[in-house]
Amino acid sequence: MALIRWIIVFLIFALLASLFGFSGAASGFSEIAKVLLFVFVVLLIISLFFGGRSRSGP
């Protein structure tokens, strides 16, 4: 469910970026998108390494 929420959030960001695409605000949104992309790629890699471990117990 959390993944769907993030998809909706990024869809809203994309729509806002398209609205401001013909102005100077687009460069700000592109910088934010680059930072978010880097953060989520790092989080994906971390979750692949640590999320796949089997835990002992119930």
C-alpha positions as CSV (number, residue, x, y, z in Angstrom):
1,M,0.0,0.0,0.0
2,A,2.9,2.3,0.7
3,L,4.2,1.9,-2.8
4,I,0.9,3.0,-4.3
5,R,1.0,6.1,-2.1
6,W,4.5,7.0,-3.4
7,I,3.4,6.5,-7.0
8,I,0.6,9.0,-6.4
9,V,3.0,11.4,-4.8
10,F,5.4,11.3,-7.7
11,L,2.6,11.5,-10.2
12,I,1.6,14.8,-8.5
13,F,5.2,16.0,-8.7
14,A,5.3,15.1,-12.4
15,L,2.0,17.0,-13.0
16,L,3.3,20.1,-11.2
17,A,6.6,19.9,-13.1
18,S,4.6,19.8,-16.4
19,L,2.6,22.8,-15.4
20,F,5.7,24.8,-14.6
21,G,7.7,23.3,-17.5
22,F,7.6,26.5,-19.6
23,S,8.9,28.7,-16.8
24,G,12.1,29.0,-14.8
25,A,10.6,26.8,-12.0
26,A,11.3,23.7,-14.1
27,S,15.0,23.8,-13.2
28,G,14.2,23.6,-9.5
29,F,11.9,20.7,-10.0
30,S,14.5,18.9,-12.0
31,E,17.1,19.3,-9.2
32,I,14.6,18.0,-6.7
33,A,13.9,15.0,-9.0
34,K,17.6,14.2,-9.3
35,V,18.0,14.2,-5.5
36,L,14.9,12.1,-5.0
37,L,16.1,9.6,-7.7
38,F,19.4,9.2,-5.9
39,V,17.8,8.8,-2.5
40,F,15.4,6.1,-3.7
41,V,18.0,4.2,-5.6
42,V,20.2,4.1,-2.5
43,L,17.1,3.0,-0.4
44,L,16.3,0.3,-3.0
45,I,19.9,-1.1,-2.8
46,I,19.8,-1.1,1.0
47,S,16.5,-2.8,1.1
48,L,17.7,-5.5,-1.4
49,F,20.7,-6.3,0.8
50,F,19.0,-6.2,4.2
51,G,15.3,-6.9,3.4
52,G,15.9,-10.4,2.0
53,R,17.4,-11.8,5.2
54,S,15.4,-14.5,6.8
55,R,14.6,-13.8,10.4
56,S,14.5,-16.4,13.1
57,G,11.4,-16.7,15.1
58,P,7.7,-16.2,14.3
